[in-house]
Amino acid sequence: MSSLPRRAKAQVQTVVSKDEFSSLSELSSASEEDDKEDSAWEPQKKVPRSRKQPAPKESKPKRVPRVKKSTPQMSDGTEGISVKEELNSPVAIADIDLEDRKSKLNTIQTLKPAKTKRKNSAQSFSAQRTKKLKVEETSKAGTLEGGSNITETPSTSTMWEGACKKEENEDDFAFGQTPLKKMKTEMYPQGQPVKFPANASNIKEEVEMNWDIVQVLSERTNIELWVCANIIRLFNDDNTIPFIVRYRKELINNLDADSLREVRQTLEELRAVAKKVHSTIQKIKKEGKMSECLLKTLLNCKTFEELEHVSAPYKTGSKGTKAQRAKQLGLEGAARTLLENPGALNLLSYVRPDVKGLSALQDIETGVQHILADMIAKDKDTLDFIRKLCQNRYICIQSSLAKVSSKKVNEKDVDKFLLYQNFSCNIRNIQHHQILAINRGENLKILTVKVNISDGVKNEFCRWCIQNRWRPRGFARPELMKILHNSLDDSFKRLIYPLLCREFRAKLTSDAEKESVMMFGRNLRHLLLTSPVPGRTLMGVDPGYKHGCKLAIISPTSQILHTDVVYLHCGQGFREAEKIKRLLLNFNCSTVVIGNGTACRETEAYFADLIMKNYFAPLDVVYCIISEAGASIYSVSPEANKEMPGLDPNLRSAVSIARRVQDPLAELVKIEPKHIGVGMYQHDVSQTLLKATLDSVVEECVSFVGVDINICSEVLLRHIAGLNANRAKNIIEWREQNGPFINREQLKKVKGLGPKSFQQCAGFIRINQDYIRTFCSSQQTESSGQIQGVVTSSAGVEVTNEKQGKKKSKTTMNVLLKPNPLDQTCIHPESYDIAMRFLSSIGGTVCEIGKPEMQQKINSFLEKEGIEKVAERLQTTVHTLQVIIDGLSQPESFDFRTDFDKPDFKRSIVCLEDLQVGTVLTGKVENATLFGIFVDIGVGRSGLIPIRNVTEAKLSKTKRRRSLGLGPGERVEVQVLNIDIPRSRITLDLIRVL
């Protein structure tokens, strides 16, 4: 027990002496629960610090809440002081003196001296930038750097997010005011992060391991060290992926959302391993079986497989391994002597005729062999060598039909795995979908799977061990060398080979599951970002045979105009056609949306026949097929019952089908993502990982599209970054009680919406200025001549809220509310000052936002100056300036989903029998998998484009630039390669993406 604190303490001191940035990572170990867990075995800096200076905790208990308020993640006052001091060090700045910071950590006695030192340090730092910043701004920025929580304003170019998190007492982001802009370094005025030195990327985690989490994360994700360090700190500070991708691009080197999700998943895996190691160490310590060697081995584990391999013998209730039983007999000394001084080893001296396991020389040799085999299998250098050796050799995975499968399993299920009943492939070349298929077959007891490592690998491994790692230090007699050879053979066959098989299978399965989940996420994104079809009256049709086809007509604003049921496939088709025609004419509806469920093709043929006969004249009616996956589940959900009370669930499905075309995003977010049905092997992968990824994709799509907070639904609002169900409910309630939001600043008045939530969601919430102007005009008319409200401003309105609650009574009665034209853009409130300065530079006004004149002024200005110079002059980053330019130039009703594909409207139908090899068709991507793309070509059966036929050259430049590839909803031109009518299979070749 006592050896570990000394080891950990020495390691912490070494890290601090080499890396001044490592102290920032104490943020992740400051929670109270983790302190309780770690205190028994991992004394970080907080343990010696609590011994040296108990005074601040006891003498000034009243000041603790104030420090804790600024840094809510701290568990006590002492930690709050030290971490707050470290928090103000930017991620990639190396210009703060290490000795000065050490002296601060060691000499903090009270809160006031600590504040003074931080101010002095920050003022010296800010003095380096006085040539580029105004005197007033420099002094205020110095206060921010010093950790004062009196006034602070977040900045898009701030290297560390601490300032953004403490917005409680800061000045509001009001229109026309000038928030400060904090720069990271004078050397990098545009916010370009400085890359860390090799030893400067360490981040302390809740559990100290013998490996650096930043280094391992970088190796597993192939992302630079400094980017990984920034990502960890951003996630530790509770930043959401949409916020990071849009407003912190310079810190993540312009990574996309999928890459960030991958990094987060890997980070969570590493932390889970570290926590598991920690709990395992605690259990082994309680049993009194811990040793220095075992502790070191456990702290070296990076995967669950390694941990399982090391900790298996020490599990409660285990009979113990062969090596443990041999050690209990006292043979460990003999095994070590064989390696260190074989000449002095006499195995006959260990013979005890009356003791089982020591009664004969053969038993002694076997026991020594087991101990040596265990030592070899748990040696880090040995395992590293065999892993590296396997990387360069042919290792294959094989699957075959299980012997007992035919007795217990359905023959149809066996036929599904025909391709894998005699399958063999190099593990470096096997595809992800093949791994998932093999695993499914193995779980169903249909297939038997094994990993084959060649004998050449084993022979080379044994030769290396004898000649290098496990070579005896003196002359060993032939009988002792035979024991050593047998130990190596036993260790490889009984211990190392099963470990390697588990590692290979686990790695292949993990990669395949991740890729499957990522593919599901990409498909879901395509589906959610399908271009809406606004301004049309639509008829939704939920097809059916016995219970009829359910109809629902919705208005351009998604209001339900009419619902009905028609029986098209029971011999009443002609009579029902009159009813359908009458409905279409009455509501002036010329677009029919048909769900792709039961009786879809018959219903499509019915409508196509009527359209070809011009039956609906004078209307030019078109139809489209839309996926109805999840519609039936949604129709019986509490959300649907709340939205459409009293309506039959079957008719709700028809309404949902129509709305999926009108606004796919707003409708599909009501359905749990896994029910949308665009995945692959989704029931075989980790459901936790799948749910987390799909929820993140939904949040990303909703946030990037943006919502109008005054008209959006609660369901849509809860998917905005930084919001959840409770906050969305509170926003809707506030809107109902107080009227529409005039500007983004009013969000701060909503219950439960703190500074961090506001920071994360503000940029993705829109406030339509036309709607606000209409509202203000009506308020002006109603309140004319009355005291309770006055409209006085050309840019805004003063509104007095008559209803004052207990909390509001403390504030002033009259609240100044001014509409801010920037609130309709994607510009974040923290960048409003920069946006206004940019507008004044180009000679524009807020009234010109989104108009062609604004675009012309921006283009001409940037042609003269260049975006880099403009960003430097405005003291911001190029990425932030680009967001501002986009926000100012995009029209008020801009929706980037219009760049994506719309539903494919048709008037006629083609049958499978009409197809011929070589026919060129257009179709819509229905689903994308790891082995190919399924395309709906309108014949009742989707065709498959094998993945080998989807090359980068066939994708348009925009698709390559978006890195989206092919996904659901995209229109493609294909050529028929093969038609298998008995099996209803169509093989296609991709010609181009339309």
C-alpha positions, 0 to 999 in steps of 0.5 A, a space after each residue: 500500500 505504501 509503495 504506490 503513493 511513493 511511486 505516484 508522487 514521484 511520477 506526478 513531480 516528474 510530469 510537472 517538472 517537464 510539462 507546465 501544461 499538465 496541471 490543467 488536467 486536474 479539472 477532470 479529477 476534482 469531483 468529490 466522488 472520484 476523490 473518494 475512489 482515488 484516495 486509497 491508492 492514487 494520491 495526486 497533488 491534492 493529498 499533500 496539498 491538503 496536509 500542508 494547508 488545511 487553513 484555507 478550508 477551515 479559516 474561510 469557509 464562507 468564501 468556498 461557495 464563491 469560488 465554487 460558483 465560478 468553477 462548479 466542477 470543484 469539490 472544495 475551496 482549496 482545490 478550487 483555488 489551485 485549479 482556477 489558477 491553472 484553468 486560466 493557462 491557455 491550452 497551447 501557450 508556452 510563455 508563462 514561467 513554470 517556476 512562477 506557477 510552482 511558487 503560486 501552488 506552494 504558497 497559497 494561504 488565503 484567497 486574497 493573496 492568491 487572487 493578487 498573484 494571479 492578477 500580477 501574472 496575468 497583467 504581465 502576460 497581457 502587457 505583451 499584447 498592448 501594441 495590438 489591444 486598446 489599453 482599456 481592453 488590455 486591463 479588462 482582459 488581464 482581470 479575466 486572465 487573473 481569474 476574477 469573476 467580476 466581469 468576463 466575456 467569452 471569446 471564440 478565439 480563447 484557447 481555454 473555455 474557462 471564460 466561456 463557462 463563467 457568464 453569470 455575472 458578466 454584461 449581457 450580449 446586448 446589441 451595440 455593446 462592445 464585448 472584449 476579445 481575448 487573444 491567445 498569443 501575440 505570435 498567433 493573433 489569428 488563433 492558430 493553436 501552437 502544437 504541443 511538444 512531445 512531452 507537453 500534451 499530458 492530461 491528468 485523468 481521474 485515474 493515473 495510468 502508466 500511459 498518457 491518455 492524449 498519446 494513446 488517443 492520438 495513436 488510435 484516432 490518427 489525430 495530432 496530439 495538440 488537437 486531441 488535447 484540445 478536444 479532451 479539454 473541450 469535452 471536459 468543459 461540457 461543450 457539445 459537438 455542434 458548438 465545437 464544430 461551428 464555433 471552435 474550429 481553430 481548436 480542433 483543426 477543422 475536424 468534422 462532427 463524425 471525427 469528433 464523435 469517434 474521438 469521444 467514443 475512444 476517449 470514453 473507452 480509455 476512461 472506462 478501462 482506467 476505471 476498471 483497472 482502478 476498481 480491480 486494483 482495489 479488489 486485489 488490495 483488499 485480498 492482500 494479493 497486490 505486488 509491485 510487479 502486478 500493480 505495474 502490469 495492471 497500470 500498463 493495461 490499455 484494453 479490457 482484454 489485457 486487463 482480463 488476461 492479467 486479473 483473471 487469476 485474482 478473481 474472487 472464487 477462482 481456484 487459481 491458475 496452475 502457476 499460482 498452485 505451483 507458487 503455493 508449493 514453494 516452487 517460485 524460487 526454483 523458477 527464478 533460479 533457473 533464469 538467474 543462476 541455473 548452475 546452482 539449481 537442484 530440483 531434487 532438493 524440492 522433492 517431498 514424497 508426502 506432499 501432493 505436487 512435490 512427490 516426484 521430480 516430474 511434478 517439480 519440473 511441471 510446476 516450474 514450467 507453469 510458473 515460467 509460462 505464467 511469467 512469460 505470458 504476463 511480461 510486457 516486453 514479450 507481449 509487445 514483441 509477439 503483437 508486433 510480430 503478428 502485425 507483419 505476418 499472415 493471420 487469418 480468421 476462419 469460419 465453418 459450419 458448426 457440427 450441431 447447427 443442423 439439429 437446432 437451427 432452422 434451415 433457412 437461417 443456415 442458408 443465410 450464412 452460405 458464404 461463410 460456411 467455408 470462409 477464410 480471410 486475412 484479418 487485415 483485409 476482412 471487411 466490417 460487414 463480414 465480421 458482423 455476419 460471422 459474429 451473428 452466425 456464431 451467436 446463432 450456433 450456426 458457425 464456428 470461428 477461429 483465428 489461425 496463427 501460423 507455426 512460423 510465428 510461434 517458432 520465431 517467438 520461441 527463438 527470440 525468447 530463448 536468445 534474448 528476453 528469457 535467456 538464462 544468465 549462466 550455463 543451463 544443463 540440457 534438462 533445465 533448457 528442456 524445461 525452459 523450452 517446454 515453458 515457452 511452448 506451454 505459454 504460447 499455446 495455453 496463454 498467449 495464443 488465446 489472448 491474441 485470439 481474443 484481442 484480434 476478435 475484440 479489435 475486429 468486432 469493435 472496429 466493425 461495430 463502430 463503422 456500422 454505427 457511423 454508417 447508420 449515423 451518416 444515413 440518418 444525417 442524409 435522411 434528416 437533411 433531405 430537402 423540405 418541400 414547403 408551400 404545398 398542400 399534400 395528401 399522405 397515404 398509408 397503404 393497406 389491404 383489408 383495413 383500407 388506405 388511410 388518407 390525410 391532407 395537410 396544409 402548407 403549414 402542416 395543419 390537418 385539413 382532412 382525414 379519410 379511409 378508402 378501400 382501393 384493393 377490395 374491388 371498390 377502386 373505381 368508386 373510391 377514385 371519385 372520392 379521391 378526385 373530389 378531395 384533391 380538387 376541394 383542397 387544391 392538392 396536386 401532390 400525393 405521398 405514399 408510404 412504402 409499407 404493405 400494399 405500397 406497390 399496388 397503391 402506387 400502380 393505382 395512382 399511376 394509372 389514374 395519373 396516366 389517364 389524366 383522371 385528376 384534370 385540371 390538376 397535374 398530380 404527381 406522387 412520390 414514395 416515402 419511407 414509413 419506418 417508425 410511423 406506426 410506432 410514433 402514431 401510438 406514442 404519447 407525443 402523437 397523442 398530445 399533438 393529435 388528440 382524438 385522432 385514430 392512430 392509423 390516420 396519424 400515420 398518414 399525417 406523419 407520412 405527409 409531413 415527412 415530405 413537407 419538413 423531414 427534420 421536424 417530423 423525423 425527430 419525433 421518432 426514436 432514430 433506431 426505428 427509422 431503419 437505415 442501419 446495418 446489423 443495428 441489433 448486433 452492435 452496442 445499443 449504448 453506442 448506437 443510441 449515443 451516436 444517433 442522438 448526437 447526429 440528430 442534435 447535430 442536424 437540428 442545431 446546424 439547420 437552426 430553429 425559430 424559437 417562436 414557432 418551433 415545437 418542443 420536440 424539435 427544441 429539445 434536440 438543440 445543442 445545450 438543451 434537453 427535455 426540461 429546458 425545452 419545456 421551460 422555454 415553451 412555458 416561458 413563451 406561452 406566459 410572456 409572449 414571443 422572444 424578442 432577442 436571444 438575451 431573453 433566453 437567460 431568463 428561462 428557468 434552468 437555462 444557465 450560462 453554459 446552456 446559453 453559450 451552447 444553444 444561442 448560436 443555433 436559435 433563430 429569431 425571425 425579424 419579420 415575426 418580431 416586427 409584426 408582434 411589436 406593431 400589434 403591441 404598439 397598437 394595443 398599448 397606445 396611450 397606456 402605461 404598461 408598454 411603449 414602443 419608441 425605438 427605430 431598431 427595437 421596442 421597450 416592453 414592460 412586463 406587468 407580471 412580476 414574480 418574487 424573483 423579478 421584483 428584485 430587478 427593475 420594472 422596465 426591461 429594455 428589449 430590443 430586437 437584434 437583427 443578428 439574432 436571425 443569423 448563425 453568428 454567436 452572441 459572443 461574436 456580435 462585437 466583431 460582427 458590428 466592427 466588420 460591418 462598419 469596416 465594409 460600410 454596411 448596416 444591420 438592415 442589409 443583412 441577407 440582402 444582395 447589397 451585403 454580399 457585394 460589399 463583403 466580396 469587394 472588401 475581401 478582394 482588397 484586404 484578404 480574409 486573413 488580414 481582416 481577421 488579424 485586424 479584428 483580432 479574431 480567427 479566420 474561422 470565426 470571421 467566416 461564420 460572421 461572413 456567412 451569417 451576414 450574407 445568407 438570406 433571412 429564410 436561408 436553409 442549407 438543406 436545399 442543397 440536398 436532394 428532394 423526394 423523387 416525384 413520378 407519374 408512371 411506374 416500371 415493373 421488374 420484368 420490364 428491366 433489361 441488362 444495360 438499361 440506364 435508370 435514375 433512382 433514389 438511394 434507399 440505404 447505404 451499407 458497408 458492402 453496397 448501396 441500395 437504390 430504389 429504381 421504381 420497380 418494387 425492389 431495390 437494386 444493389 450497387 456493390 461498394 466496389 462500383 462506388 468510386 470517388 471519380 463517380 461522385 460529384 465535387 460537392 459530394 467529395 467536399 462534404 465528405 458525405 459519400 452516398 446516403 439515403 435520399 440522394 438521386 443517382 443514375 445507374 445501369 443494370 448489370 444483372 437481373 435475378 428474377 427468381 431471387 428478386 435481385 438487381 445488380 447495378 453500376 453507378 454512373 454518376 450522382 445527380 
